[in-house]
């Protein structure tokens, strides 16, 4: 049998360099062609003369409009112009609060907020006029319809004049004024507006408004915004008003321990004439019995002394109670208030 392969032999050594080969010979260059002979230059010609100037050409059409230029920069600020005329005068501001009370007729100034004592119509310091009253029973005077008047003491009469009148006033406490105009029947007169005035308040009521509006010291108040129907609204400790759709009431009491006064107005319907909303006013003034001295009540409703026989003397001359066109007209002067000087 054949035996196993033996181990590989060692690599053989490098062989010897062979001999260098011989260099071949270059081929021969071909011959260059010869250069031809150059031509002869001619003499330069002379310059010609400049010809005459030709005629001016016809003007061509205008070129197209150029593009808009860029805006210039902002100029310098101008100077201040002359002052304008004065504006319309503004409305008067609201009245300030009432100042502190002074001394009363007894020389004392109350420290508890109550009002100082005053001399009443009977001449009593701090009195309520009951000291010399004729009756303790309250009485009501009125101006109703077209209009029919009734004094506190019961005297009836008609007063067919156009104008503004004081129907009743008690001292410097409270006053009722009416404004009479022509009724739908031109032969008679009707109450169109009314005003109740105190030391601090001027309340005006108009048939044009009915119960939906009231003016107090020149400021108009509107139902639903400033007051509600059927609710008493107190203006101070002595004065309050109540509005309804067809009526109004004002109460005033200068003595919380005694009976006070009340003014009532309600509207009647009379169509077909110059009355605003076809309505006129019926007016009533109830005075407490303690005002029946005959010394403190004045106006077209007379003096209230429980004696109707002296009412004409108390009223005459009736022109004394006309206020139209005067500063004492509550309708034209919303700042009219009661004071001992008026």
C-alpha positions as CSV (number, residue, x, y, z in Angstrom):
1,X,0.0,0.0,0.0
2,X,0.9,3.7,-0.6
3,X,2.3,5.5,2.4
4,X,1.2,9.0,3.7
5,X,2.4,12.2,2.1
6,X,5.6,13.6,3.5
7,X,5.9,17.2,4.9
8,X,6.3,20.0,2.3
9,X,9.8,21.0,1.3
10,X,11.4,24.4,1.9
11,X,10.8,27.2,-0.8
12,X,13.5,27.5,-3.5
13,X,15.9,30.4,-3.7
14,X,15.6,33.5,-6.0
15,X,16.8,33.0,-9.6
16,X,19.6,35.0,-11.2
17,X,18.8,38.3,-13.2
18,X,18.7,37.8,-17.0
19,X,20.8,39.9,-19.5
20,X,19.7,43.5,-20.7
21,X,18.2,43.7,-24.2
22,X,19.7,46.1,-27.0
23,X,18.2,49.7,-27.8
24,X,16.6,50.1,-31.3
25,X,17.6,53.0,-33.8
26,X,15.4,56.3,-34.4
27,X,13.9,56.8,-37.8
28,X,15.1,59.8,-40.0
29,X,13.1,63.3,-40.0
30,X,11.3,64.5,-43.2
31,X,12.3,67.9,-44.9
32,X,10.3,71.3,-44.2
33,X,8.7,73.2,-47.2
34,X,10.1,76.8,-48.0
35,X,8.2,80.2,-47.1
36,X,6.6,82.2,-50.0
37,X,7.6,85.9,-50.8
38,X,5.4,88.8,-49.2
39,X,3.4,91.4,-51.4
40,X,4.3,95.2,-51.6
41,X,2.0,97.8,-49.6
42,X,0.2,100.5,-51.6
43,X,0.3,104.3,-50.8
44,X,-2.4,105.5,-48.2
45,X,-5.4,107.5,-49.7
46,X,-6.3,111.1,-48.8
47,X,-9.2,112.0,-46.3
48,X,-12.5,113.4,-48.0
49,X,-14.0,116.8,-47.0
50,X,-16.8,117.0,-44.3
51,X,-20.2,117.5,-46.0
52,X,-22.7,120.3,-45.0
53,X,-25.0,119.8,-42.0
54,X,-28.3,118.2,-42.9
55,X,-31.7,119.8,-42.0
56,X,-33.2,119.3,-38.4
57,X,-35.3,116.2,-38.1
58,X,-39.0,116.3,-37.1
59,X,-39.7,116.1,-33.3
60,X,-40.6,112.6,-32.3
61,X,-43.7,111.7,-30.2
62,X,-43.6,112.2,-26.4
63,X,-42.1,109.3,-24.4
64,X,-44.2,107.2,-22.1
65,X,-45.2,108.5,-18.6
66,X,-42.6,108.0,-16.0
67,X,-43.2,105.8,-13.0
68,X,-44.6,107.4,-9.8
69,X,-41.9,108.9,-7.6
70,X,-41.5,107.9,-4.0
71,X,-43.5,109.9,-1.2
72,X,-41.6,112.7,0.3
73,X,-40.7,112.7,4.0
74,X,-43.0,114.1,6.8
75,X,-42.8,117.8,7.0
76,X,-42.0,119.7,10.2
77,X,-44.8,119.9,12.8
78,X,-47.0,123.1,12.5
79,X,-47.3,125.6,15.3
80,X,-50.2,125.7,17.8
81,X,-53.3,127.4,16.3
82,X,-55.3,130.1,18.0
83,X,-57.6,129.1,20.9
84,X,-61.3,128.2,20.0
85,X,-64.3,130.0,21.5
86,X,-65.6,129.0,24.9
87,X,-67.9,126.0,25.1
88,X,-71.5,126.1,26.3
89,X,-71.9,126.5,30.0
90,X,-72.3,123.1,31.7
91,X,-75.2,122.2,33.9
92,X,-75.2,123.2,37.6
93,X,-73.8,120.5,39.9
94,X,-76.0,118.8,42.5
95,X,-76.7,120.7,45.7
96,X,-74.4,120.1,48.5
97,X,-75.4,118.7,51.9
98,X,-77.3,120.8,54.3
99,X,-75.2,122.7,56.8
100,X,-75.5,122.3,60.6
101,X,-78.5,123.9,62.3
102,X,-78.0,127.1,64.2
103,X,-79.5,128.2,67.5
104,X,-83.2,128.0,68.2
105,X,-85.4,130.7,69.7
106,X,-84.4,129.4,73.1
107,X,-80.7,130.1,72.3
108,X,-79.8,126.4,72.2
109,X,-78.4,124.2,69.4
110,X,-79.7,120.6,69.7
111,X,-76.9,118.1,69.8
112,X,-79.1,115.1,69.1
113,X,-79.8,115.9,65.5
114,X,-83.2,117.4,66.1
115,X,-84.2,120.8,64.7
116,X,-83.8,123.9,66.9
117,X,-86.9,125.4,68.3
118,X,-88.7,128.2,66.4
119,X,-91.5,130.6,67.3
120,X,-94.8,129.3,66.0
121,X,-97.7,131.5,64.7
122,X,-99.0,131.8,68.3
123,X,-95.7,133.4,69.4
124,X,-94.7,130.4,71.5
125,X,-91.0,129.3,71.3
126,X,-91.0,125.6,70.4
127,X,-94.8,125.5,70.0
128,X,-96.8,123.6,67.4
129,X,-99.5,126.3,66.9
130,X,-102.0,124.3,68.8
131,X,-101.9,126.8,71.7
132,X,-104.1,129.3,69.7
133,X,-105.8,126.9,67.3
134,X,-109.6,127.4,66.8
135,X,-110.3,123.7,66.1
136,X,-108.5,120.4,66.5
137,X,-110.2,118.9,63.4
138,X,-108.3,118.8,60.2
139,X,-109.9,120.5,57.1
140,X,-109.4,119.9,53.4
141,X,-109.5,122.6,50.7
142,X,-109.6,121.8,47.0
143,X,-109.5,123.0,43.4
144,X,-111.2,120.4,41.2
145,X,-112.9,120.1,37.8
146,X,-113.0,123.3,35.7
147,X,-112.0,124.4,38.5
148,X,-114.3,124.6,41.5
149,X,-112.6,126.0,44.6
150,X,-113.4,125.2,48.3
151,X,-111.5,127.0,51.1
152,X,-110.5,125.3,54.4
153,X,-113.4,126.9,56.1
154,X,-116.0,125.8,53.5
155,X,-116.4,128.8,51.1
156,X,-117.1,127.7,47.5
157,X,-116.3,129.7,44.3
158,X,-114.9,129.3,40.8
159,X,-111.7,131.0,39.6
160,X,-111.7,131.1,35.8
161,X,-108.3,132.6,35.1
162,X,-105.3,131.4,33.3
163,X,-102.0,131.6,35.2
164,X,-100.0,130.2,38.1
165,X,-101.3,130.7,41.6
166,X,-100.5,129.9,45.2
167,X,-103.5,127.9,46.4
168,X,-102.2,127.5,50.0
169,X,-99.2,128.1,52.1
170,X,-98.4,127.4,55.8
171,X,-95.7,129.8,57.1
172,X,-92.3,128.8,55.6
173,X,-93.2,125.1,55.8
174,X,-95.2,124.0,52.7
175,X,-96.9,125.6,49.7
176,X,-99.2,124.3,46.9
177,X,-99.2,126.0,43.5
178,X,-101.3,125.2,40.5
179,X,-101.0,126.1,36.8
180,X,-104.4,126.8,35.1
181,X,-105.0,126.6,31.3
182,X,-108.0,126.6,29.0
183,X,-110.1,123.4,29.2
184,X,-111.6,121.6,26.2
185,X,-114.6,123.9,26.9
186,X,-112.9,127.2,26.3
187,X,-115.2,129.0,28.7
188,X,-113.6,127.4,31.7
189,X,-110.1,126.6,33.1
190,X,-108.4,123.4,34.2
191,X,-105.5,122.5,36.5
192,X,-102.7,121.3,34.2
193,X,-99.7,121.1,36.5
194,X,-99.1,121.3,40.3
195,X,-96.1,122.1,42.5
196,X,-95.5,121.4,46.2
197,X,-92.7,123.4,47.8
198,X,-91.0,123.3,51.2
199,X,-87.8,124.8,52.6
200,X,-85.7,122.1,51.0
201,X,-87.7,120.7,48.1
202,X,-89.5,121.8,44.9
203,X,-91.7,119.0,43.6
204,X,-93.5,119.4,40.3
205,X,-96.2,117.2,38.8
206,X,-97.4,117.4,35.2
207,X,-100.5,116.1,33.4
208,X,-98.1,115.3,30.5
209,X,-96.3,112.8,32.7
210,X,-99.2,111.5,34.8
211,X,-97.6,109.4,37.5
212,X,-94.6,108.2,35.4
213,X,-92.3,111.1,36.1
214,X,-91.7,113.8,38.8
215,X,-89.3,116.7,39.0
216,X,-87.6,117.4,42.3
217,X,-85.4,120.6,42.5
218,X,-85.2,120.5,38.7
219,X,-84.1,116.9,38.4
220,X,-86.5,114.5,36.6
221,X,-87.2,111.2,38.3
222,X,-88.7,108.2,36.3
223,X,-90.8,105.4,37.6
224,X,-89.0,102.1,37.7
225,X,-85.6,103.7,37.8
226,X,-85.9,106.3,40.6
227,X,-89.1,105.2,42.4
228,X,-91.9,102.6,42.3
229,X,-95.6,103.0,42.3
230,X,-97.3,102.6,45.7
231,X,-94.1,103.2,47.8
232,X,-93.5,106.2,50.1
233,X,-90.2,108.0,49.3
234,X,-88.8,110.0,52.2
235,X,-86.9,113.1,51.2
236,X,-86.2,114.1,54.8
237,X,-87.6,113.5,58.3
238,X,-90.6,115.7,57.5
239,X,-91.4,115.2,53.8
240,X,-92.3,112.2,51.7
241,X,-94.1,111.5,48.4
242,X,-96.1,108.6,46.9
243,X,-96.7,108.1,43.2
244,X,-99.4,106.0,41.5
245,X,-100.3,105.7,37.8
246,X,-103.1,108.2,38.1
247,X,-102.3,110.2,41.3
248,X,-99.7,111.5,43.7
249,X,-99.5,112.4,47.4
250,X,-97.1,114.5,49.4
251,X,-97.1,114.6,53.2
252,X,-95.4,117.1,55.5
253,X,-95.3,117.1,59.3
254,X,-93.4,119.7,61.2
255,X,-94.3,117.9,64.5
256,X,-93.9,114.2,64.7
257,X,-96.1,114.1,67.9
258,X,-98.9,115.8,66.1
259,X,-101.1,115.5,63.0
260,X,-99.4,116.6,59.7
261,X,-100.6,117.9,56.3
262,X,-101.2,116.0,53.1
263,X,-101.5,117.2,49.5
264,X,-103.2,114.9,47.0
265,X,-103.6,115.2,43.2
266,X,-105.3,112.8,40.8
267,X,-105.9,113.1,37.1
268,X,-109.3,113.3,35.4
269,X,-109.9,112.5,31.7
270,X,-111.3,115.1,29.4
271,X,-110.6,114.5,25.6
272,X,-111.0,116.7,22.6
273,X,-109.0,119.8,23.7
274,X,-105.6,121.3,24.5
275,X,-104.9,119.3,27.6
276,X,-101.8,117.1,27.5
277,X,-102.7,113.4,27.3
278,X,-106.3,114.7,27.5
279,X,-106.0,114.9,31.4
280,X,-106.4,117.6,34.0
281,X,-105.7,117.6,37.7
282,X,-107.9,117.6,40.8
283,X,-106.0,119.0,43.8
284,X,-106.6,118.7,47.6
285,X,-104.8,120.2,50.6
286,X,-105.6,118.7,54.0
287,X,-104.3,120.9,56.9
288,X,-104.2,119.7,60.5
289,X,-106.5,121.4,63.1
290,X,-103.5,122.8,65.0
291,X,-102.9,125.1,61.9
292,X,-106.4,126.8,62.4
293,X,-105.2,129.9,64.2
294,X,-106.1,132.1,61.3
295,X,-102.5,133.4,61.5
296,X,-100.4,130.9,59.4
297,X,-102.4,129.8,56.4
298,X,-102.5,132.0,53.3
299,X,-103.4,131.8,49.6
300,X,-106.5,131.3,47.5
301,X,-107.8,128.7,50.0
302,X,-107.9,131.5,52.6
303,X,-106.8,131.6,56.2
304,X,-108.2,128.6,58.0
305,X,-109.7,129.9,61.2
306,X,-113.0,127.9,61.1
307,X,-114.8,131.0,60.0
308,X,-115.9,131.1,56.3
309,X,-117.2,134.7,56.6
310,X,-113.7,136.2,56.6
311,X,-112.4,134.2,53.7
312,X,-112.9,136.9,51.1
313,X,-110.9,139.3,53.2
314,X,-108.1,136.7,53.6
315,X,-108.0,136.2,49.8
316,X,-108.4,139.7,48.5
317,X,-106.8,140.9,46.4
318,X,-106.5,137.6,44.6
319,X,-103.7,139.0,42.4
320,X,-101.5,138.8,45.5
321,X,-101.3,135.0,44.9
322,X,-100.3,135.2,41.3
323,X,-96.8,134.0,40.7
324,X,-96.5,133.6,36.9
325,X,-93.5,135.4,35.5
326,X,-91.9,135.9,39.0
327,X,-89.0,134.2,40.8
328,X,-91.7,132.7,43.1
329,X,-93.1,130.5,40.3
330,X,-92.2,126.9,41.1
331,X,-92.9,126.0,37.5
332,X,-90.4,128.3,35.9
333,X,-87.9,128.4,38.8
334,X,-87.0,124.9,40.0
335,X,-84.8,126.4,42.6
336,X,-87.7,128.3,44.3
337,X,-87.9,127.2,48.0
338,X,-89.6,128.6,51.0
339,X,-87.8,131.2,53.1
340,X,-89.0,133.8,55.6
341,X,-87.9,136.5,53.0
342,X,-90.5,135.3,50.4
